[in-house]
Amino acid sequence: MLGRGRHKETRSKLGRRYDLLWFGQAVSQLGDYIAYLTVPLFVLSLNRGESSLDFAITYSLEAIPTFLFGLVGGVMLDRMRLRPLMIFADVARAGAFFWLAWVAANPGPDPQSSLYAVFTVAFLIGSFSALFGNALQAILPAVVESRHLAVANARIAASQQATLALGPLLAGILVSQVSHWPAFVLNGLTFLVSAVSIAMIGPVPKPERGPRIGMVSEAINGLLYLWNEIRLRISTVAAAVANFVMGFLEATFVVLADDLLGATADWQKGVLLAALGVGGVAGAAFAPSLVRFIGLGKTMVGGLAIFGFAFLSAIQYPFGLAGLAMFFVAFFGLSMVNVPLATIRQTYTPPVMLGRVITAARAIGWATLPVGSLLGAVIADSSGNYRVVATVSPILLIVTAVALVFTPVWSDTFGPARGRRRTVRVEGTAAR
């Protein structure tokens, strides 16, 4: 009873502005995860499953902007108001999906031209999603007290996984029963709702200002701080390895579902993704309690190991209860990774550098997504043995988890969970 009371008290202290921010990003994520299935299904209708490469290209074009936005984009976040940037990103994504809906509703004689439209929209969506995601992590410490960051990140992770459960399910129903274009219209509407919710937050203080020494120099300082802070460096490298694996698994999910799991119907693919989402919600709900008990680092490492073992087991089963259960456990573990990973970045970075460090960390971590997706698809297509590639991939996650046990990420990352604060020196100034 006492533990439950503390949890309710902590959630209430997150405040109305956080609730509006959370709702806006949750609706935005719903749009992301409707597209998570509708876009590859649209590609599948265009190429008739002849190659995995079209899926990998689409996925890579969504992921690449996070890397391209990189260091210079982080300097922009440290200099600009974050809320207007997030609203702009939402409106731009809405426009991109409305255009794709028009393309899907008015197909031309050449499917290749529609594929080029998908590739263009994928890059646009990836660009503005990168802007939105980086700004979301950077704005959170200005809206929530530092001691509540783990809970705030957990609620965001839970909503992400809940929308992963709901979005593809809606997408599968819409595509199966109607067509692709209504799903794309729904995508666009979700981003408009998100923009309105974030606008209602009201003014958010500008990021703390460090000395202006030029964009390139400031970007380099952010990267150097990321590399010199050992917890940030190691967790970023671990995220890059995990995303290398996820790039392959996510980009070719439609192929994985068809070839390995026997989920040939669109609704079955939606159910598989729903199982992932429900597991992710459970993991996000559990993560803050585990962080308070064993710390940020051990929670992240444990989640990585669970994710790897469960995904390795899941691809051994055909579509059914056993496979769905393993997918549930896999994304339970993934949420246990995402919650402490975001909190580590926010905890061990001074406010004057938050935009640069978060953006640099996400750029490095996401740079491996397109590499994994393209490399895995090429190997799978050329060898004709998708199962081997899909089996080796989660083993890399397990190996990474074991390696992290011997690093400071495992031994010393309690952060705000133990009330410890560190003074860091940045560009000649001290900051908490």
Secondary structure as the mmCIF struct_conf table of DSSP 4:
data_model
#
loop_
_struct_conf.conf_type_id
_struct_conf.id
_struct_conf.beg_label_comp_id
_struct_conf.beg_label_asym_id
_struct_conf.beg_label_seq_id
_struct_conf.end_label_comp_id
_struct_conf.end_label_asym_id
_struct_conf.end_label_seq_id
HELX_RH_AL_P HELX_RH_AL_P1 LEU A 2 SER A 12
TURN_TY1_P TURN_TY1_P1 LYS A 13 LEU A 14
HELX_RH_AL_P HELX_RH_AL_P2 GLY A 15 ASN A 47
TURN_TY1_P TURN_TY1_P2 ARG A 48 GLY A 49
BEND BEND1 GLU A 50 GLU A 50
BEND BEND2 SER A 52 SER A 52
HELX_RH_AL_P HELX_RH_AL_P3 LEU A 53 ARG A 79
BEND BEND3 MET A 80 MET A 80
HELX_RH_AL_P HELX_RH_AL_P4 LEU A 82 ALA A 105
BEND BEND4 ASN A 106 ASN A 106
BEND BEND5 PRO A 109 PRO A 109
HELX_RH_AL_P HELX_RH_AL_P5 PRO A 111 VAL A 143
BEND BEND6 VAL A 144 VAL A 144
HELX_RH_3T_P HELX_RH_3T_P1 SER A 146 HIS A 148
HELX_RH_AL_P HELX_RH_AL_P6 LEU A 149 GLN A 177
TURN_TY1_P TURN_TY1_P3 VAL A 178 VAL A 178
HELX_RH_AL_P HELX_RH_AL_P7 HIS A 180 ALA A 199
TURN_TY1_P TURN_TY1_P4 MET A 200 ILE A 201
HELX_LH_PP_P HELX_LH_PP_P1 PRO A 205 ARG A 209
HELX_RH_AL_P HELX_RH_AL_P8 MET A 215 ASN A 228
BEND BEND7 GLU A 229 GLU A 229
HELX_RH_AL_P HELX_RH_AL_P9 ILE A 230 ALA A 251
TURN_TY1_P TURN_TY1_P5 THR A 252 THR A 252
HELX_RH_AL_P HELX_RH_AL_P10 PHE A 253 ASP A 259
TURN_TY1_P TURN_TY1_P6 LEU A 260 LEU A 260
BEND BEND8 LEU A 261 LEU A 261
BEND BEND9 ALA A 265 ALA A 265
HELX_RH_AL_P HELX_RH_AL_P11 ASP A 266 ILE A 294
HELX_RH_AL_P HELX_RH_AL_P12 LEU A 296 ALA A 314
TURN_TY1_P TURN_TY1_P7 ILE A 315 GLN A 316
BEND BEND10 TYR A 317 TYR A 317
TURN_TY1_P TURN_TY1_P8 PHE A 319 GLY A 320
HELX_RH_AL_P HELX_RH_AL_P13 LEU A 321 THR A 347
BEND BEND11 TYR A 348 THR A 349
HELX_RH_3T_P HELX_RH_3T_P2 PRO A 351 MET A 353
HELX_RH_AL_P HELX_RH_AL_P14 LEU A 354 SER A 383
BEND BEND12 GLY A 384 GLY A 384
HELX_RH_AL_P HELX_RH_AL_P15 TYR A 386 LEU A 404
TURN_TY1_P TURN_TY1_P9 VAL A 405 PHE A 406
BEND BEND13 THR A 407 THR A 407
HELX_RH_AL_P HELX_RH_AL_P16 PRO A 408 SER A 411
BEND BEND14 ASP A 412 ASP A 412
HELX_RH_3T_P HELX_RH_3T_P3 GLY A 415 ARG A 418
TURN_TY1_P TURN_TY1_P10 GLY A 419 GLY A 419
STRN STRN1 VAL A 424 VAL A 426
TURN_TY1_P TURN_TY1_P11 GLU A 427 GLY A 428
STRN STRN2 THR A 429 ALA A 431
#
